[in-house]
Amino acid sequence: MLQQEMSASVRKDFGKGAMRRLRMAGSTPAVLYGAGREVLSLQLETLPLVKQLLKLRRRNAVITLNIEGDSSRNVLIKALQTDPVRDTLIHADFYEIPLDEARKFTVELVIDGVAKGVDVGGILEVGTKTVILEGNPLDIPDTLQVDVTELAIGDEFLVSNLTIPENVKIVTNADAICVTILSPSAA
């Protein structure tokens, strides 16, 4: 799983006007909750935050949030709110997690190679693009590779064929089809 660091400071002003001033000054309001602690109102510099969010787009990442005047906390991005007209970041929600507790994560499958069946005219059909894994956050891989080079026409690559780390288990049905090679007439 990806790991990233971000800096934040505690926010003391609340309300609509205060949030407008905060955004105009180049900061984004945020909130941190979870792990049995009280909700903490934060503010982060918008430009570095957006740059880091673009790197993490649609990927699982544990963020170490360094809070000024407080400790570092391990968090996940729970929600991002954007302005529908200007497409700018308005607000971020972070969820604090313990790193030693198993959780479920959706992991993307990446197809590697060209199947033998495709070389002779078959059609590669993707059954599922993601799987759900359960394990400690830092043990979860960023992506899983699906090597299709040995698949002939009529062959299937199942979820049970995926190679996963030792401490992680697959929650998705093991009989689910990741990739199948169809004959041209069947397609």
RAFENBEL-V691226 format. One record per residue. N is the residue number from 1. RES is the residue in one small letter. PSI is psi in degrees with one decimal (* if undefined). NEAR is the number of other ideal C-beta (glycine too) atoms within 10 Angstrom. D_FIRST is the distance of its C-alpha to the first C-alpha in Angstrom with 1 decimal. Layout:
N:RES:PSI:NEAR:D_FIRST, N:RES:PSI:NEAR:D_FIRST
This chain:
1:m:144.6:17:0.0, 2:l:147.8:13:3.8, 3:q:138.7:11:6.5, 4:q:152.7:14:9.9, 5:e:140.9:10:13.4, 6:m:152.3:21:16.2, 7:s:142.2:14:19.8, 8:a:164.4:24:22.0, 9:s:156.8:15:25.4, 10:v:135.1:13:27.2, 11:r:132.5:18:29.3, 12:k:-18.1:8:32.9, 13:d:141.0:12:34.5, 14:f:162.4:10:34.3, 15:g:165.9:8:35.9, 16:k:-47.9:7:36.2, 17:g:-41.4:9:38.1, 18:a:-37.0:13:35.8, 19:m:-37.9:18:32.7, 20:r:-45.8:10:34.6, 21:r:-39.4:12:35.6, 22:l:-45.7:16:32.0, 23:r:-38.7:18:30.8, 24:m:-26.3:8:33.8, 25:a:1.4:10:33.0, 26:g:22.3:9:29.6, 27:s:160.1:20:27.4, 28:t:129.2:23:25.4, 29:p:149.2:20:25.9, 30:a:167.4:23:23.1, 31:v:143.2:16:22.9, 32:l:129.0:24:20.7, 33:y:171.4:15:21.2, 34:g:175.9:16:20.1, 35:a:26.2:13:20.0, 36:g:12.9:7:23.8, 37:r:166.6:10:24.5, 38:e:154.0:6:26.8, 39:v:137.1:8:25.6, 40:l:123.6:18:25.3, 41:s:130.2:13:26.4, 42:l:168.9:21:24.7, 43:q:141.3:22:25.2, 44:l:149.6:22:23.0, 45:e:128.8:15:24.4, 46:t:-49.3:18:24.0, 47:l:-51.2:12:23.7, 48:p:-33.8:11:20.8, 49:l:-46.8:20:19.0, 50:v:-40.5:14:19.7, 51:k:-42.1:9:18.6, 52:q:-37.1:16:15.1, 53:l:-34.0:17:14.9, 54:l:-35.3:8:16.0, 55:k:-32.4:10:13.2, 56:l:1.5:13:10.7, 57:r:123.6:7:13.1, 58:r:28.4:6:12.3, 59:r:154.4:12:8.5, 60:n:131.1:20:6.1, 61:a:137.4:18:5.7, 62:v:124.3:16:7.1, 63:i:129.6:20:10.3, 64:t:108.5:13:12.8, 65:l:109.1:22:16.0, 66:n:107.9:14:18.9, 67:i:124.5:16:22.0, 68:e:125.6:10:25.3, 69:g:7.7:6:27.7, 70:d:-172.7:14:25.1, 71:s:174.8:7:22.2, 72:s:143.9:11:18.5, 73:r:143.3:19:16.5, 74:n:122.6:17:12.9, 75:v:162.9:23:12.7, 76:l:152.5:18:11.4, 77:i:120.1:18:13.5, 78:k:-42.4:14:16.0, 79:a:147.7:10:18.6, 80:l:133.9:15:20.0, 81:q:129.9:12:23.7, 82:t:155.7:11:25.4, 83:d:126.1:11:29.1, 84:p:-23.6:8:30.2, 85:v:-51.1:6:32.8, 86:r:-10.1:8:31.4, 87:d:43.6:7:27.8, 88:t:155.1:12:26.8, 89:l:129.0:20:24.3, 90:i:-39.6:15:26.3, 91:h:150.4:15:24.1, 92:a:141.6:23:20.6, 93:d:129.3:16:19.6, 94:f:143.2:24:16.9, 95:y:118.3:14:16.2, 96:e:134.8:17:15.9, 97:i:148.5:18:14.0, 98:p:138.2:13:14.5, 99:l:-11.8:11:11.6, 100:d:16.8:8:13.9, 101:e:131.3:10:14.6, 102:a:139.3:15:13.4, 103:r:163.8:15:12.6, 104:k:136.7:11:12.5, 105:f:144.8:19:10.0, 106:t:126.0:14:11.2, 107:v:135.7:22:9.6, 108:e:142.4:14:11.6, 109:l:136.1:20:13.9, 110:v:122.8:12:15.0, 111:i:125.2:16:18.6, 112:d:139.6:10:19.7, 113:g:177.5:13:23.4, 114:v:126.5:12:26.7, 115:a:146.1:23:28.1, 116:k:-37.8:16:31.6, 117:g:-30.9:21:32.8, 118:v:-35.5:18:32.0, 119:d:-28.8:10:34.0, 120:v:17.8:12:37.0, 121:g:-2.2:10:36.8, 122:g:167.8:22:34.4, 123:i:126.4:15:32.1, 124:l:123.5:15:28.3, 125:e:127.6:13:27.4, 126:v:124.3:14:23.8, 127:g:-47.2:14:23.8, 128:t:142.9:15:20.4, 129:k:-11.7:12:17.6, 130:t:158.2:14:14.9, 131:v:158.3:21:14.5, 132:i:125.7:14:13.6, 133:l:151.7:24:11.8, 134:e:132.0:15:12.4, 135:g:-178.9:22:11.1, 136:n:141.3:17:9.9, 137:p:-40.6:20:6.9, 138:l:-10.9:13:5.5, 139:d:-14.9:17:6.8, 140:i:128.4:23:5.4, 141:p:156.2:18:5.0, 142:d:-43.6:12:4.7, 143:t:165.0:12:8.4, 144:l:135.8:19:11.2, 145:q:137.2:13:14.3, 146:v:105.3:21:17.7, 147:d:112.1:15:20.5, 148:v:6.0:22:23.7, 149:t:-31.3:11:26.1, 150:e:-0.5:11:28.1, 151:l:127.5:22:28.6, 152:a:176.9:13:32.3, 153:i:130.0:18:34.0, 154:g:-9.9:12:33.6, 155:d:154.9:15:30.5, 156:e:149.9:14:27.4, 157:f:115.3:22:23.8, 158:l:162.6:16:22.8, 159:v:-34.7:22:19.6, 160:s:-16.8:12:20.8, 161:n:-6.6:12:20.7, 162:l:144.2:19:16.9, 163:t:119.0:9:15.5, 164:i:159.9:17:12.7, 165:p:159.4:13:11.7, 166:e:-46.2:7:14.5, 167:n:5.6:12:13.4, 168:v:143.8:17:12.1, 169:k:152.9:13:14.9, 170:i:128.2:18:15.6, 171:v:-33.4:15:17.2, 172:t:147.8:17:18.5, 173:n:125.5:13:22.0, 174:a:-22.2:12:22.0, 175:d:1.3:9:25.0, 176:a:142.5:13:23.5, 177:i:124.3:14:24.0, 178:c:-50.8:23:21.2, 179:v:142.3:21:23.8, 180:t:150.8:22:27.5, 181:i:115.5:22:30.1, 182:l:149.3:15:33.3, 183:s:152.0:13:36.7, 184:p:-33.3:10:38.2, 185:s:-30.1:6:40.9, 186:a:-28.6:12:38.6, 187:a:*:8:36.7
